[in-house]
Amino acid sequence: MSAGADGGGAAAARSREGSSAKDGFVPSALGTREHWDAVYERELQTFQEYGDTGEIWFGEESMNRLIKWMQKHKIPLDASVLDIGTGNGVFLVELAKFGFSNITGIDYSPSAIQLSGNIIEKEGLSNINLKVEDFLNLSTKLSGFHICIDKGTFDAISLNPDNAVEKRKQYVKSLSSVLRVKGFFLITSCNWTKEELLNEFSEGFELFEELPTPKFSFGGRSGNSVAALVFQKS
């Protein structure tokens, strides 16, 4: 799973006012596996018929933002990188083209992983690992990553109609289990503010840096439509 261009994605299901949903979220199909299976089955068919790779989640700007941060902080090209909810795998392709050689993408949708594999094969890349994996119910084989990246997956989990609060807690536990101490977690969200994300990941993680994102103005007030933070595992 993933999200659309900056400011899009799963944000439409958020309601801060007039909602009885916990944490201000209205449960949505966007938080279910069935929804994403259907999405990637369609995208897989579209790719097979027309060669269209589908959306770049949060847009090209979001990919460039993360890669520039990794370059700025001299992340070694052989550092182990995990893309959580890789979707169509386009971000993995960009990482590989940049020179990263130890990258893994996981998604709980088999169609997403099949689509990613087809796109990666079309690009002529062979140094990318793909796994069908539910991040909330991980195999023990995933551990020791230097970098974990999330563009929209935590957003979607937050909209799950079935006990989203517990699923968010499990997400944090899974993140702690796969990321090595002093490793970095880069999250891009259109549902959560910086302050809210700081609260969600307060246990075991410290804010390392806030990344610049597009701003909007409305009614004399300005803000960010997307939050992009870097946490470090303590």
Secondary structure as UniProt FT lines:
FT   TURN            6..7
FT   HELIX           9..13
FT   HELIX           22..24
FT   HELIX           29..31
FT   HELIX           33..50
FT   HELIX           59..72
FT   TURN            73..74
FT   TURN            77..78
FT   STRAND          81..84
FT   TURN            87..88
FT   HELIX           90..98
FT   STRAND          103..107
FT   HELIX           110..122
FT   TURN            123..124
FT   STRAND          128..132
FT   TURN            135..136
FT   TURN            140..141
FT   STRAND          145..151
FT   HELIX           153..157
FT   TURN            158..159
FT   TURN            161..163
FT   HELIX           164..178
FT   STRAND          179..189
FT   HELIX           194..200
FT   STRAND          205..210
FT   STRAND          215..218
FT   TURN            219..220
FT   STRAND          221..224
FT   STRAND          227..233
//
